[in-house]
Amino acid sequence: MANRAPSASAFTAIIVGGSVAGLTLAHMFSKAHIDYTLLEARDTISPQLGASIVIMPNGARILDQLGVFEDMRDDFITKMSRSFVRRSDGRLVSWNEWPRMVEEKLGYPCSICERRRFLGSLYEQLEDKSRILLEKKVVDIKHEKDGVAVRCQDGSEFRGDLVIGADGIHSRTRVEMQRLAEEMGPKGLMDRDKSSITAEYNCFFGIADEIPELIPGDSHVSTDIDHSSLLFVSQGSNAVTNARAGGLPQWFFFSKMDRKYSGSSIPRFTKAHMDQQVEEFGDFKLTENVTLKEIIKKSRTLSYLPLEEASHEVWTFGRIVCLGDAIHKMTPNLGQGGNQAIESAAVLTNCLIELLQKTSDNKPELSVLKESLRQYQTLRQKRAEKFVHLSAMVTRNDALATLKHTVLFLYAEPLSGEALTAFQTEMYHTAPYLNFLPLPRHVTENETWKQGIERVKANDIIPRPRL
């Protein structure tokens, strides 16, 4: 496919990465009439990696604005309803229905689905798929006089006004941004960010075959010292034809490592490492009866990775900006990684629209573009950092990281469904949204959402351009 040559007057963005952040950004740019090309290194837009994604109301509201959520909800998303907490021997500690209660308050479900199906749906619902280019692994980014050039491993080059790194925790875009900052100054700007990525836990995860005793919509957390598990049960593919098919387990097993690693010292794991852990913790129960050993035997795919965390200080330099895991990577225990990527994409789009509205020829000066990108970071950074820290807190709480965690788990009264609902609702209803698209009626007529929207506006959390 020939590289697209945009018109001289068009502002053109190059999105690097076709996962959650990149594909939602593609939808937003399409709605905002911002020209873009998306470069994805893989040969498929929805790889089978054995991963799941949780869509909470803060992410669902934005997806609904884009017109893509309804098809997902009707096709493959499973609403979460009950939440169980257990000891590692399967004994029940507490349970409640906070996911159902949150849905009653906000009108959107707390939901779970396979990541590959979520990405496939985002791709299929794009009107212009020609802008998504596969097997385009970025290797180099250069600032030029009036723009930026991106070179891929296959020798192809793409030019535009802005490069957006949506390429995950090991972002090539972020690495190139740090390199350019070193070359162009100011000196030391990126020094701390080079070691921002840390890992204190490892995790193996997968999606297993349907287990009859598991009920779709349930979630399970099992807790032990330095180890924990998380299991979501979604609707299985055989549910329509076989009522006894049971639920599809999408699960994680977390272990604390011998120390906290950072940067290049973070270890990588082999199947032998995983087999050793399974042998040691095979009897760990993810539900009342399902053990780690059993669920691994039933799993279609398995991944074993360090549980990396990062909250970078510098999100943008020159004509480069990052979002999602490339700049704010959180653990999965709170279910906010994908939702925070969607939020960042929304705020970045809002800022770019505001910028382009002020530019008569759609070609803003570099100084003005840089100010808009700094505005995006200012509007998003504090909230994203909050979710990185909250996710880390939940991970360590579930794994009884300290004596205090253990004492509280054993002797303190568990949080009620009402308390968890209030906490979750506070996180969601104050979230940013796309302010150039209408909000759904069930949002604008919902008192809880309306209160959150007023707080967002009062705190100037998002700019308010007019189209």
Secondary structure, DSSP 8 states (H G I E B T S, - for coil): -------TT--EEEEE--SHHHHHHHHHHHHHT-EEEEE-SSS-SS---S-EEEE-HHHHHHHHHTT-HHHHHHHT-EE--EEEEEETTS-EEEEE-HHHHHHHHHSS--EEEEHHHHHHHHHHT-S-GGGEESS--EEEEEE-SSSEEEEETTS-EEEESEEEE-S-TT-HHHHHHHHHHHHHS-TTTTTGGGG--EEEEEEEEEEE--BTT--TTEEEEEEETTEEEEEEEEE-TTTTT-TT--EEEEEEEEEEEEEEEEGGGS----HHHHHHHHHHHTT-BSSSS-BHHHHHHHEEEEEEEEEEEEE-S--EETTEEE-GGGTEE--GGGS-HHHHHHHHHHHHHHHHHHHHHT-TTS---HHHHHHHHHHHHHHHHHHHHHHHHHHHHHHHHHTT-SHHHHHHHHHS----HHHHHHHHHHHHHT----TTS---HHHHT-HHHHHHHHHHHHTT-S-----
